[in-house]
């Protein structure tokens, strides 16, 4: 009789775990969908803020820093070129 009670208790626990697992799965699906929507919104806002170009301000900055690390002269079309040139001369 005690063995049957143990098996019933295990069965109840397994059903509860299955229900929790299903809830988590549904929550993950919802969050993935929400994440995709937020990525799309971020992409649209970024395009609006930084123009229609493919390079975002962040990527432009990263490329610029990489060029500086490699010792390349930054393009003169940026407003920071003169300050960087002065800083290099003073160093």
Phi, psi and omega in degrees: 000319180295324179296322178295319178297320179296316180295322178295318178297317177299318180298317179298314179298318180296321178295319178295318178296321178296319179295317177297320179297318178297318178298317179296319179299315179296321178295319178297317177300316180296316181293324177296317179297316178298320178298317178297318178297318179294323177297318179297316179297318180297318178298316179295316180294322179297317178297320179294319184285320189247017177090179185272000181295161181282335180271125175281169177301319180298312180295322177300316180295318179297314179299320180296315179296321178296320179296320179294321179296326181276001177082012179279151176284127178294153179299145183284354184279003181256152181287351184263356185300317184291319180294320180293322179296317178297318180296321179292323180291327180281343184283000000 
